[in-house]
Amino acid sequence: MTRVWLPRRRSARRAWARTVACCPTCQVTPGVPCHRNGIALPDGAVHARRYQEAEETAA
């Protein structure tokens, strides 16, 4: 089993997920912030599904 490095701090994890994964929830490409109804999520938040995509990409 291979260990995958995942950021621990919330802000670092958000930035990591935003840069490596698409978001299936709001349909954005890597590097584009998640949004709801065209308005960016507060504090650079990302949808939970984007975290899953990032983890799958890293594996």
PQR file with spaces between the fields and no chain letter, atoms N, CA, C, O and H, PARSE charges and radii, in Angstrom:
ATOM       1  N    MET     1       0.841   -1.179    0.000 -0.4000 1.5000
ATOM       2  CA   MET     1       0.000    0.000    0.000 -0.0000 2.0000
ATOM       3  C    MET     1       0.884    1.240    0.000  0.5500 1.7000
ATOM       4  O    MET     1       1.816    1.337    0.799 -0.5500 1.4000
ATOM       5  N    THR     2       0.608    2.167   -0.870 -0.4000 1.5000
ATOM       6  CA   THR     2       1.373    3.396   -0.978 -0.0000 2.0000
ATOM       7  C    THR     2       0.724    4.485   -0.154  0.5500 1.7000
ATOM       8  O    THR     2      -0.490    4.681   -0.207 -0.5500 1.4000
ATOM       9  H    THR     2      -0.149    2.088   -1.519  0.4000 1.0000
ATOM      10  N    ARG     3       1.533    5.187    0.602 -0.4000 1.5000
ATOM      11  CA   ARG     3       0.999    6.307    1.376 -0.0000 2.0000
ATOM      12  C    ARG     3       0.955    7.544    0.505  0.5500 1.7000
ATOM      13  O    ARG     3       1.869    7.800   -0.279 -0.5500 1.4000
ATOM      14  H    ARG     3       2.519    5.028    0.645  0.4000 1.0000
ATOM      15  N    VAL     4      -0.105    8.302    0.648 -0.4000 1.5000
ATOM      16  CA   VAL     4      -0.289    9.520   -0.131 -0.0000 2.0000
ATOM      17  C    VAL     4      -0.209   10.693    0.823  0.5500 1.7000
ATOM      18  O    VAL     4      -0.837   10.691    1.882 -0.5500 1.4000
ATOM      19  H    VAL     4      -0.847    8.094    1.284  0.4000 1.0000
ATOM      20  N    TRP     5       0.574   11.703    0.440 -0.4000 1.5000
ATOM      21  CA   TRP     5       0.693   12.900    1.261 -0.0000 2.0000
ATOM      22  C    TRP     5      -0.519   13.777    1.064  0.5500 1.7000
ATOM      23  O    TRP     5      -0.845   14.144   -0.065 -0.5500 1.4000
ATOM      24  H    TRP     5       1.085   11.705   -0.420  0.4000 1.0000
ATOM      25  N    LEU     6      -1.202   14.123    2.162 -0.4000 1.5000
ATOM      26  CA   LEU     6      -2.338   15.040    2.120 -0.0000 2.0000
ATOM      27  C    LEU     6      -2.061   16.182    3.095  0.5500 1.7000
ATOM      28  O    LEU     6      -1.612   15.933    4.214 -0.5500 1.4000
ATOM      29  H    LEU     6      -0.937   13.825    3.079  0.4000 1.0000
ATOM      30  N    PRO     7      -2.316   17.412    2.702 -0.5600 1.5000
ATOM      31  CA   PRO     7      -2.105   18.542    3.601  0.2800 2.0000
ATOM      32  C    PRO     7      -2.968   18.426    4.856  0.5500 1.7000
ATOM      33  O    PRO     7      -4.087   17.917    4.797 -0.5500 1.4000
ATOM      34  N    ARG     8      -2.459   18.888    5.967 -0.4000 1.5000
ATOM      35  CA   ARG     8      -3.191   18.785    7.229 -0.0000 2.0000
ATOM      36  C    ARG     8      -3.962   20.053    7.592  0.5500 1.7000
ATOM      37  O    ARG     8      -5.100   19.966    8.055 -0.5500 1.4000
ATOM      38  H    ARG     8      -1.550   19.301    6.015  0.4000 1.0000
ATOM      39  N    ARG     9      -3.370   21.218    7.392 -0.4000 1.5000
ATOM      40  CA   ARG     9      -4.070   22.449    7.728 -0.0000 2.0000
ATOM      41  C    ARG     9      -5.219   22.685    6.764  0.5500 1.7000
ATOM      42  O    ARG     9      -5.102   22.410    5.570 -0.5500 1.4000
ATOM      43  H    ARG     9      -2.446   21.289    7.016  0.4000 1.0000
ATOM      44  N    ARG    10      -6.321   23.190    7.278 -0.4000 1.5000
ATOM      45  CA   ARG    10      -7.515   23.392    6.464 -0.0000 2.0000
ATOM      46  C    ARG    10      -7.254   24.282    5.259  0.5500 1.7000
ATOM      47  O    ARG    10      -7.670   23.952    4.148 -0.5500 1.4000
ATOM      48  H    ARG    10      -6.416   23.414    8.248  0.4000 1.0000
ATOM      49  N    SER    11      -6.577   25.400    5.458 -0.4000 1.5000
ATOM      50  CA   SER    11      -6.335   26.311    4.333 -0.0000 2.0000
ATOM      51  C    SER    11      -5.428   25.678    3.289  0.5500 1.7000
ATOM      52  O    SER    11      -5.621   25.882    2.090 -0.5500 1.4000
ATOM      53  H    SER    11      -6.240   25.669    6.360  0.4000 1.0000
ATOM      54  N    ALA    12      -4.439   24.909    3.739 -0.4000 1.5000
ATOM      55  CA   ALA    12      -3.548   24.231    2.792 -0.0000 2.0000
ATOM      56  C    ALA    12      -4.299   23.141    2.046  0.5500 1.7000
ATOM      57  O    ALA    12      -4.074   22.930    0.855 -0.5500 1.4000
ATOM      58  H    ALA    12      -4.282   24.743    4.713  0.4000 1.0000
ATOM      59  N    ARG    13      -5.184   22.455    2.739 -0.4000 1.5000
ATOM      60  CA   ARG    13      -5.953   21.387    2.102 -0.0000 2.0000
ATOM      61  C    ARG    13      -6.916   21.958    1.053  0.5500 1.7000
ATOM      62  O    ARG    13      -7.085   21.378   -0.019 -0.5500 1.4000
ATOM      63  H    ARG    13      -5.367   22.627    3.708  0.4000 1.0000
ATOM      64  N    ARG    14      -7.537   23.085    1.365 -0.4000 1.5000
ATOM      65  CA   ARG    14      -8.412   23.743    0.400 -0.0000 2.0000
ATOM      66  C    ARG    14      -7.643   24.127   -0.858  0.5500 1.7000
ATOM      67  O    ARG    14      -8.076   23.849   -1.976 -0.5500 1.4000
ATOM      68  H    ARG    14      -7.399   23.556    2.236  0.4000 1.0000
ATOM      69  N    ALA    15      -6.501   24.767   -0.660 -0.4000 1.5000
ATOM      70  CA   ALA    15      -5.689   25.207   -1.792 -0.0000 2.0000
ATOM      71  C    ALA    15      -5.230   24.005   -2.616  0.5500 1.7000
ATOM      72  O    ALA    15      -5.233   24.054   -3.846 -0.5500 1.4000
ATOM      73  H    ALA    15      -6.149   24.993    0.249  0.4000 1.0000
ATOM      74  N    TRP    16      -4.842   22.940   -1.943 -0.4000 1.5000
ATOM      75  CA   TRP    16      -4.410   21.726   -2.632 -0.0000 2.0000
ATOM      76  C    TRP    16      -5.545   21.148   -3.471  0.5500 1.7000
ATOM      77  O    TRP    16      -5.347   20.822   -4.642 -0.5500 1.4000
ATOM      78  H    TRP    16      -4.840   22.901   -0.944  0.4000 1.0000
ATOM      79  N    ALA    17      -6.723   21.019   -2.884 -0.4000 1.5000
ATOM      80  CA   ALA    17      -7.869   20.461   -3.612 -0.0000 2.0000
ATOM      81  C    ALA    17      -8.240   21.351   -4.797  0.5500 1.7000
ATOM      82  O    ALA    17      -8.580   20.853   -5.870 -0.5500 1.4000
ATOM      83  H    ALA    17      -6.883   21.284   -1.933  0.4000 1.0000
ATOM      84  N    ARG    18      -8.174   22.658   -4.602 -0.4000 1.5000
ATOM      85  CA   ARG    18      -8.528   23.598   -5.676 -0.0000 2.0000
ATOM      86  C    ARG    18      -7.551   23.505   -6.847  0.5500 1.7000
ATOM      87  O    ARG    18      -7.957   23.671   -7.997 -0.5500 1.4000
ATOM      88  H    ARG    18      -7.897   23.063   -3.730  0.4000 1.0000
ATOM      89  N    THR    19      -6.277   23.245   -6.575 -0.4000 1.5000
ATOM      90  CA   THR    19      -5.293   23.228   -7.648 -0.0000 2.0000
ATOM      91  C    THR    19      -5.196   21.889   -8.383  0.5500 1.7000
ATOM      92  O    THR    19      -4.785   21.859   -9.543 -0.5500 1.4000
ATOM      93  H    THR    19      -5.947   23.110   -5.641  0.4000 1.0000
ATOM      94  N    VAL    20      -5.568   20.777   -7.730 -0.4000 1.5000
ATOM      95  CA   VAL    20      -5.378   19.478   -8.380 -0.0000 2.0000
ATOM      96  C    VAL    20      -6.652   18.830   -8.897  0.5500 1.7000
ATOM      97  O    VAL    20      -6.572   17.890   -9.688 -0.5500 1.4000
ATOM      98  H    VAL    20      -5.902   20.801   -6.787  0.4000 1.0000
ATOM      99  N    ALA    21      -7.825   19.296   -8.480 -0.4000 1.5000
ATOM     100  CA   ALA    21      -9.055   18.581   -8.838 -0.0000 2.0000
ATOM     101  C    ALA    21     -10.132   19.483   -9.411  0.5500 1.7000
ATOM     102  O    ALA    21     -10.239   20.662   -9.076 -0.5500 1.4000
ATOM     103  H    ALA    21      -7.890   20.060   -7.838  0.4000 1.0000
ATOM     104  N    CYS    22     -10.933   18.878  -10.297 -0.4000 1.5000
ATOM     105  CA   CYS    22     -12.158   19.524  -10.769 -0.0000 2.0000
ATOM     106  C    CYS    22     -13.207   19.373   -9.672  0.5500 1.7000
ATOM     107  O    CYS    22     -13.069   18.519   -8.796 -0.5500 1.4000
ATOM     108  H    CYS    22     -10.846   17.920  -10.570  0.4000 1.0000
ATOM     109  N    CYS    23     -14.243   20.187   -9.715 -0.4000 1.5000
ATOM     110  CA   CYS    23     -15.336   20.052   -8.752 -0.0000 2.0000
ATOM     111  C    CYS    23     -16.588   19.570   -9.477  0.5500 1.7000
ATOM     112  O    CYS    23     -17.165   20.306  -10.277 -0.5500 1.4000
ATOM     113  H    CYS    23     -14.355   20.880  -10.426  0.4000 1.0000
ATOM     114  N    PRO    24     -17.011   18.337   -9.200 -0.5600 1.5000
ATOM     115  CA   PRO    24     -18.220   17.823   -9.834  0.2800 2.0000
ATOM     116  C    PRO    24     -19.491   18.553   -9.382  0.5500 1.7000
ATOM     117  O    PRO    24     -20.486   18.568  -10.107 -0.5500 1.4000
ATOM     118  N    THR    25     -19.462   19.152   -8.202 -0.4000 1.5000
ATOM     119  CA   THR    25     -20.648   19.829   -7.679 -0.0000 2.0000
ATOM     120  C    THR    25     -20.956   21.106   -8.446  0.5500 1.7000
ATOM     121  O    THR    25     -22.091   21.327   -8.867 -0.5500 1.4000
ATOM     122  H    THR    25     -18.654   19.141   -7.613  0.4000 1.0000
ATOM     123  N    CYS    26     -19.935   21.950   -8.625 -0.4000 1.5000
ATOM     124  CA   CYS    26     -20.181   23.221   -9.323 -0.0000 2.0000
ATOM     125  C    CYS    26     -19.566   23.256  -10.718  0.5500 1.7000
ATOM     126  O    CYS    26     -19.625   24.275  -11.405 -0.5500 1.4000
ATOM     127  H    CYS    26     -19.013   21.771   -8.283  0.4000 1.0000
ATOM     128  N    GLN    27     -18.969   22.126  -11.134 -0.4000 1.5000
ATOM     129  CA   GLN    27     -18.487   21.956  -12.505 -0.0000 2.0000
ATOM     130  C    GLN    27     -17.399   22.964  -12.905  0.5500 1.7000
ATOM     131  O    GLN    27     -17.482   23.585  -13.964 -0.5500 1.4000
ATOM     132  H    GLN    27     -18.921   21.298  -10.576  0.4000 1.0000
ATOM     133  N    VAL    28     -16.375   23.121  -12.045 -0.4000 1.5000
ATOM     134  CA   VAL    28     -15.254   23.994  -12.378 -0.0000 2.0000
ATOM     135  C    VAL    28     -13.988   23.170  -12.561  0.5500 1.7000
ATOM     136  O    VAL    28     -13.881   22.053  -12.055 -0.5500 1.4000
ATOM     137  H    VAL    28     -16.307   22.616  -11.184  0.4000 1.0000
ATOM     138  N    THR    29     -13.041   23.728  -13.283 -0.4000 1.5000
ATOM     139  CA   THR    29     -11.774   23.064  -13.550 -0.0000 2.0000
ATOM     140  C    THR    29     -10.772   23.369  -12.438  0.5500 1.7000
ATOM     141  O    THR    29     -11.002   24.271  -11.633 -0.5500 1.4000
ATOM     142  H    THR    29     -13.128   24.635  -13.695  0.4000 1.0000
ATOM     143  N    PRO    30      -9.655   22.621  -12.383 -0.5600 1.5000
ATOM     144  CA   PRO    30      -8.635   22.904  -11.372  0.2800 2.0000
ATOM     145  C    PRO    30      -8.169   24.362  -11.455  0.5500 1.7000
ATOM     146  O    PRO    30      -7.975   24.906  -12.542 -0.5500 1.4000
ATOM     147  N    GLY    31      -7.996   24.969  -10.300 -0.4000 1.5000
ATOM     148  CA   GLY    31      -7.545   26.354  -10.234 -0.0000 2.0000
ATOM     149  C    GLY    31      -8.670   27.363  -10.106  0.5500 1.7000
ATOM     150  O    GLY    31      -8.431   28.507   -9.720 -0.5500 1.4000
ATOM     151  H    GLY    31      -8.153   24.527   -9.417  0.4000 1.0000
ATOM     152  N    VAL    32      -9.893   26.960  -10.424 -0.4000 1.5000
ATOM     153  CA   VAL    32     -11.044   27.865  -10.345 -0.0000 2.0000
ATOM     154  C    VAL    32     -11.756   27.628   -9.021  0.5500 1.7000
ATOM     155  O    VAL    32     -12.030   26.479   -8.676 -0.5500 1.4000
ATOM     156  H    VAL    32     -10.087   26.031  -10.738  0.4000 1.0000
ATOM     157  N    PRO    33     -12.069   28.694   -8.260 -0.5600 1.5000
ATOM     158  CA   PRO    33     -12.737   28.526   -6.967  0.2800 2.0000
ATOM     159  C    PRO    33     -14.134   27.920   -7.111  0.5500 1.7000
ATOM     160  O    PRO    33     -14.821   28.151   -8.106 -0.5500 1.4000
ATOM     161  N    CYS    34     -14.544   27.148   -6.112 -0.4000 1.5000
ATOM     162  CA   CYS    34     -15.906   26.619   -6.084 -0.0000 2.0000
ATOM     163  C    CYS    34     -16.884   27.777   -5.883  0.5500 1.7000
ATOM     164  O    CYS    34     -16.543   28.810   -5.307 -0.5500 1.4000
ATOM     165  H    CYS    34     -13.987   26.961   -5.303  0.4000 1.0000
ATOM     166  N    HIS    35     -18.100   27.578   -6.370 -0.4000 1.5000
ATOM     167  CA   HIS    35     -19.106   28.634   -6.234 -0.0000 2.0000
ATOM     168  C    HIS    35     -20.478   28.021   -6.014  0.5500 1.7000
ATOM     169  O    HIS    35     -20.685   26.823   -6.207 -0.5500 1.4000
ATOM     170  H    HIS    35     -18.377   26.738   -6.838  0.4000 1.0000
ATOM     171  N    ARG    36     -21.396   28.862   -5.611 -0.4000 1.5000
ATOM     172  CA   ARG    36     -22.798   28.490   -5.481 -0.0000 2.0000
ATOM     173  C    ARG    36     -23.600   29.589   -6.145  0.5500 1.7000
ATOM     174  O    ARG    36     -23.564   30.740   -5.711 -0.5500 1.4000
ATOM     175  H    ARG    36     -21.228   29.835   -5.454  0.4000 1.0000
ATOM     176  N    ASN    37     -24.316   29.244   -7.187 -0.4000 1.5000
ATOM     177  CA   ASN    37     -25.114   30.209   -7.952 -0.0000 2.0000
ATOM     178  C    ASN    37     -24.267   31.362   -8.471  0.5500 1.7000
ATOM     179  O    ASN    37     -24.712   32.509   -8.485 -0.5500 1.4000
ATOM     180  H    ASN    37     -24.345   28.309   -7.540  0.4000 1.0000
ATOM     181  N    GLY    38     -23.048   31.057   -8.895 -0.4000 1.5000
ATOM     182  CA   GLY    38     -22.171   32.061   -9.479 -0.0000 2.0000
ATOM     183  C    GLY    38     -21.389   32.899   -8.485  0.5500 1.7000
ATOM     184  O    GLY    38     -20.593   33.745   -8.890 -0.5500 1.4000
ATOM     185  H    GLY    38     -22.686   30.125   -8.883  0.4000 1.0000
ATOM     186  N    ILE    39     -21.597   32.685   -7.191 -0.4000 1.5000
ATOM     187  CA   ILE    39     -20.890   33.445   -6.151 -0.0000 2.0000
ATOM     188  C    ILE    39     -19.897   32.501   -5.468  0.5500 1.7000
ATOM     189  O    ILE    39     -20.269   31.421   -5.009 -0.5500 1.4000
ATOM     190  H    ILE    39     -22.244   31.997   -6.861  0.4000 1.0000
ATOM     191  N    ALA    40     -18.628   32.923   -5.407 -0.4000 1.5000
ATOM     192  CA   ALA    40     -17.580   32.094   -4.794 -0.0000 2.0000
ATOM     193  C    ALA    40     -17.946   31.754   -3.346  0.5500 1.7000
ATOM     194  O    ALA    40     -18.520   32.570   -2.626 -0.5500 1.4000
ATOM     195  H    ALA    40     -18.326   33.801   -5.779  0.4000 1.0000
ATOM     196  N    LEU    41     -17.600   30.536   -2.944 -0.4000 1.5000
ATOM     197  CA   LEU    41     -17.847   30.131   -1.556 -0.0000 2.0000
ATOM     198  C    LEU    41     -16.978   30.960   -0.622  0.5500 1.7000
ATOM     199  O    LEU    41     -15.863   31.333   -0.987 -0.5500 1.4000
ATOM     200  H    LEU    41     -17.133   29.873   -3.529  0.4000 1.0000
ATOM     201  N    PRO    42     -17.477   31.259    0.596 -0.5600 1.5000
ATOM     202  CA   PRO    42     -16.725   32.104    1.527  0.2800 2.0000
ATOM     203  C    PRO    42     -15.408   31.474    1.971  0.5500 1.7000
ATOM     204  O    PRO    42     -15.299   30.254    2.096 -0.5500 1.4000
ATOM     205  N    ASP    43     -14.429   32.311    2.203 -0.4000 1.5000
ATOM     206  CA   ASP    43     -13.116   31.908    2.728 -0.0000 2.0000
ATOM     207  C    ASP    43     -12.404   30.867    1.870  0.5500 1.7000
ATOM     208  O    ASP    43     -11.596   30.093    2.382 -0.5500 1.4000
ATOM     209  H    ASP    43     -14.518   33.302    2.101  0.4000 1.0000
ATOM     210  N    GLY    44     -12.696   30.841    0.578 -0.4000 1.5000
ATOM     211  CA   GLY    44     -12.023   29.912   -0.311 -0.0000 2.0000
ATOM     212  C    GLY    44     -12.423   28.466   -0.108  0.5500 1.7000
ATOM     213  O    GLY    44     -11.681   27.557   -0.480 -0.5500 1.4000
ATOM     214  H    GLY    44     -13.353   31.470    0.162  0.4000 1.0000
ATOM     215  N    ALA    45     -13.588   28.244    0.480 -0.4000 1.5000
ATOM     216  CA   ALA    45     -14.054   26.881    0.751 -0.0000 2.0000
ATOM     217  C    ALA    45     -14.238   26.101   -0.549  0.5500 1.7000
ATOM     218  O    ALA    45     -14.445   26.685   -1.612 -0.5500 1.4000
ATOM     219  H    ALA    45     -14.191   28.982    0.782  0.4000 1.0000
ATOM     220  N    VAL    46     -14.160   24.784   -0.450 -0.4000 1.5000
ATOM     221  CA   VAL    46     -14.413   23.911   -1.592 -0.0000 2.0000
ATOM     222  C    VAL    46     -15.451   22.874   -1.189  0.5500 1.7000
ATOM     223  O    VAL    46     -15.586   22.553   -0.008 -0.5500 1.4000
ATOM     224  H    VAL    46     -13.991   24.309    0.413  0.4000 1.0000
ATOM     225  N    HIS    47     -16.179   22.355   -2.159 -0.4000 1.5000
ATOM     226  CA   HIS    47     -17.181   21.334   -1.886 -0.0000 2.0000
ATOM     227  C    HIS    47     -16.513   20.030   -1.467  0.5500 1.7000
ATOM     228  O    HIS    47     -15.383   19.743   -1.863 -0.5500 1.4000
ATOM     229  H    HIS    47     -16.069   22.616   -3.118  0.4000 1.0000
ATOM     230  N    ALA    48     -17.222   19.247   -0.665 -0.4000 1.5000
ATOM     231  CA   ALA    48     -16.690   17.971   -0.174 -0.0000 2.0000
ATOM     232  C    ALA    48     -16.327   17.039   -1.327  0.5500 1.7000
ATOM     233  O    ALA    48     -15.347   16.300   -1.239 -0.5500 1.4000
ATOM     234  H    ALA    48     -18.139   19.480   -0.343  0.4000 1.0000
ATOM     235  N    ARG    49     -17.087   17.067   -2.378 -0.4000 1.5000
ATOM     236  CA   ARG    49     -16.820   16.189   -3.526 -0.0000 2.0000
ATOM     237  C    ARG    49     -15.485   16.537   -4.180  0.5500 1.7000
ATOM     238  O    ARG    49     -14.829   15.666   -4.751 -0.5500 1.4000
ATOM     239  H    ARG    49     -17.883   17.667   -2.450  0.4000 1.0000
ATOM     240  N    ARG    50     -15.084   17.801   -4.099 -0.4000 1.5000
ATOM     241  CA   ARG    50     -13.797   18.204   -4.672 -0.0000 2.0000
ATOM     242  C    ARG    50     -12.650   17.597   -3.873  0.5500 1.7000
ATOM     243  O    ARG    50     -11.635   17.204   -4.448 -0.5500 1.4000
ATOM     244  H    ARG    50     -15.617   18.508   -3.635  0.4000 1.0000
ATOM     245  N    TYR    51     -12.803   17.516   -2.543 -0.4000 1.5000
ATOM     246  CA   TYR    51     -11.787   16.853   -1.725 -0.0000 2.0000
ATOM     247  C    TYR    51     -11.645   15.393   -2.155  0.5500 1.7000
ATOM     248  O    TYR    51     -10.534   14.877   -2.280 -0.5500 1.4000
ATOM     249  H    TYR    51     -13.627   17.835   -2.076  0.4000 1.0000
ATOM     250  N    GLN    52     -12.790   14.732   -2.381 -0.4000 1.5000
ATOM     251  CA   GLN    52     -12.749   13.336   -2.819 -0.0000 2.0000
ATOM     252  C    GLN    52     -12.025   13.200   -4.152  0.5500 1.7000
ATOM     253  O    GLN    52     -11.209   12.294   -4.325 -0.5500 1.4000
ATOM     254  H    GLN    52     -13.692   15.152   -2.279  0.4000 1.0000
ATOM     255  N    GLU    53     -12.314   14.086   -5.087 -0.4000 1.5000
ATOM     256  CA   GLU    53     -11.655   14.054   -6.386 -0.0000 2.0000
ATOM     257  C    GLU    53     -10.148   14.247   -6.225  0.5500 1.7000
ATOM     258  O    GLU    53      -9.361   13.566   -6.883 -0.5500 1.4000
ATOM     259  H    GLU    53     -12.976   14.822   -4.946  0.4000 1.0000
ATOM     260  N    ALA    54      -9.748   15.166   -5.359 -0.4000 1.5000
ATOM     261  CA   ALA    54      -8.324   15.433   -5.146 -0.0000 2.0000
ATOM     262  C    ALA    54      -7.622   14.206   -4.561  0.5500 1.7000
ATOM     263  O    ALA    54      -6.511   13.870   -4.970 -0.5500 1.4000
ATOM     264  H    ALA    54     -10.387   15.719   -4.824  0.4000 1.0000
ATOM     265  N    GLU    55      -8.264   13.546   -3.613 -0.4000 1.5000
ATOM     266  CA   GLU    55      -7.689   12.345   -3.008 -0.0000 2.0000
ATOM     267  C    GLU    55      -7.576   11.224   -4.030  0.5500 1.7000
ATOM     268  O    GLU    55      -6.583   10.497   -4.040 -0.5500 1.4000
ATOM     269  H    GLU    55      -9.167   13.819   -3.280  0.4000 1.0000
ATOM     270  N    GLU    56      -8.573   11.074   -4.886 -0.4000 1.5000
ATOM     271  CA   GLU    56      -8.518   10.046   -5.928 -0.0000 2.0000
ATOM     272  C    GLU    56      -7.419   10.356   -6.942  0.5500 1.7000
ATOM     273  O    GLU    56      -6.750    9.451   -7.440 -0.5500 1.4000
ATOM     274  H    GLU    56      -9.380   11.665   -4.878  0.4000 1.0000
ATOM     275  N    THR    57      -7.239   11.631   -7.240 -0.4000 1.5000
ATOM     276  CA   THR    57      -6.190   12.051   -8.173 -0.0000 2.0000
ATOM     277  C    THR    57      -4.809   11.746   -7.593  0.5500 1.7000
ATOM     278  O    THR    57      -3.899   11.337   -8.314 -0.5500 1.4000
ATOM     279  H    THR    57      -7.783   12.367   -6.835  0.4000 1.0000
ATOM     280  N    ALA    58      -4.664   11.952   -6.279 -0.4000 1.5000
ATOM     281  CA   ALA    58      -3.370   11.733   -5.624 -0.0000 2.0000
ATOM     282  C    ALA    58      -3.031   10.251   -5.487  0.5500 1.7000
ATOM     283  O    ALA    58      -1.859    9.887   -5.389 -0.5500 1.4000
ATOM     284  H    ALA    58      -5.403   12.284   -5.693  0.4000 1.0000
ATOM     285  N    ALA    59      -4.031    9.415   -5.479 -0.4000 1.5000
ATOM     286  CA   ALA    59      -3.793    7.985   -5.242 -0.0000 2.0000
ATOM     287  C    ALA    59      -3.165    7.284   -6.411  0.5500 1.7000
ATOM     288  O    ALA    59      -2.911    6.081   -6.346 -0.5500 1.4000
ATOM     289  H    ALA    59      -4.983    9.711   -5.559  0.4000 1.0000
